[in-house]
Amino acid sequence: MAKILWVEDEANKIGGLIRPLIKNGHVVDIAQDKSEAISMLKGTAYDLVILDIIIPDGQNDTIEEIYPYEGLNVIIHIHDNYKSIPVIILSVVNDSNVLRKIRNLGYNTILSKGMLLPSQLLEYVAESLGLNDD
């Protein structure tokens, strides 16, 4: 079905959300930081991106020094270079300024991490890809 890039630095915690996507025929690649995400976007045609806002940069980070909103930079990169790719934000970030910036870029599917059932994510993915039977 769809080729999905999931940007998440804690990939070991999202298996329960990824399995249903794969079971439904989607292919899911995982990037664990901003640099890896941008590199993967350049090399592969993705139909959808799901991402966390709090991810490391991937170049200069140490465990003690993570740049918390690098996901926002990935969103800006997608907006500037891959405008046709829909984006689902899945994060714990509740900073109204950051969320406003994301919405101003035209991305309105912002979901709360930890509060989402796999079946709900499947619905959001189908909606973002235009697969709903309306």
C-alpha positions in Angstrom: 0.0 0.0 0.0 2.0 3.0 1.3 5.6 3.7 2.0 5.8 5.4 5.4 8.8 7.1 7.0 8.5 7.1 10.8 10.9 9.5 12.6 11.3 8.4 16.2 14.3 8.2 18.4 12.7 5.7 20.7 11.8 3.2 18.0 11.7 0.3 20.5 8.6 1.9 22.1 6.4 2.1 18.9 6.3 -1.6 17.8 2.7 -1.9 18.8 1.8 0.9 16.5 4.0 -0.2 13.6 2.8 -3.9 13.5 -0.8 -3.1 12.4 0.5 -0.8 9.7 2.7 -3.6 8.3 -0.1 -6.1 8.7 -2.3 -3.8 6.6 0.3 -3.8 3.8 2.3 -0.6 4.5 6.0 -0.5 4.4 7.5 1.4 7.4 11.1 2.7 7.5 12.4 4.2 10.7 14.7 7.2 11.1 16.0 7.9 14.6 17.2 11.5 14.2 16.9 14.6 12.0 19.9 13.8 9.8 18.8 10.2 9.1 15.2 11.4 8.3 16.4 14.0 5.8 18.8 11.6 4.2 16.1 8.9 3.8 13.7 11.5 2.3 16.2 12.3 -0.3 16.7 8.7 -1.3 13.2 7.3 -1.2 9.7 8.4 -2.4 7.5 8.3 0.7 3.8 8.5 0.7 3.5 9.6 4.4 5.7 10.7 7.2 4.9 10.1 10.9 7.2 11.9 13.3 8.0 12.9 16.8 9.0 16.5 17.4 11.5 15.7 20.1 14.3 13.9 18.3 18.1 14.4 18.2 19.9 16.2 15.5 22.0 13.2 14.6 25.3 15.0 14.0 26.5 16.6 17.2 24.3 15.1 19.9 25.5 13.3 22.9 23.1 11.5 25.3 23.3 14.6 27.6 22.7 17.1 24.7 19.6 16.4 22.7 18.1 19.3 20.7 14.5 18.8 21.7 12.6 20.2 18.7 14.6 18.9 15.8 11.4 17.3 14.5 10.2 20.8 13.7 13.2 21.2 11.4 12.3 18.0 9.7 8.7 19.3 9.2 10.1 22.5 7.7 12.3 20.5 5.4 9.4 18.4 4.2 7.3 21.6 3.7 10.0 23.2 1.7 11.1 20.2 -0.4 8.3 17.6 -0.4 5.1 19.6 0.0 2.9 16.7 -1.4 3.9 14.3 1.4 1.3 14.3 4.2 2.7 14.4 7.8 1.3 13.0 11.0 2.9 14.4 14.1 2.9 12.0 17.1 4.5 13.6 20.1 4.2 14.6 23.7 5.0 18.2 22.9 2.4 20.6 24.2 4.2 23.8 23.5 1.6 26.1 21.9 4.2 28.1 19.9 5.7 25.0 18.4 2.2 23.5 17.6 1.2 26.9 16.1 4.3 26.8 13.8 3.4 23.3 12.6 -0.2 24.3 11.9 0.9 27.4 10.1 2.9 25.2 7.8 -0.4 23.4 7.0 0.1 20.2 9.1 -2.9 19.7 11.3 -2.8 16.0 12.2 -1.0 16.4 15.6 -1.6 13.4 17.9 -0.6 12.8 21.5 2.0 10.1 22.0 0.9 7.5 24.5 -2.8 8.2 24.1 -3.2 6.6 20.7 -4.5 3.1 19.9 -3.2 1.3 16.9 -6.7 1.2 15.3 -6.9 5.0 15.7 -3.5 5.4 14.0 -4.6 3.2 11.1 -7.6 5.6 10.7 -5.4 8.7 10.7 -3.0 7.0 8.2 -5.9 6.1 5.9 -7.3 9.6 6.1 -3.9 11.2 5.4 -3.4 8.9 2.4 -6.9 9.5 1.1 -7.8 5.8 1.5 -11.1 6.3 3.5 -14.3 5.1 1.9 -16.3 8.3 2.0 
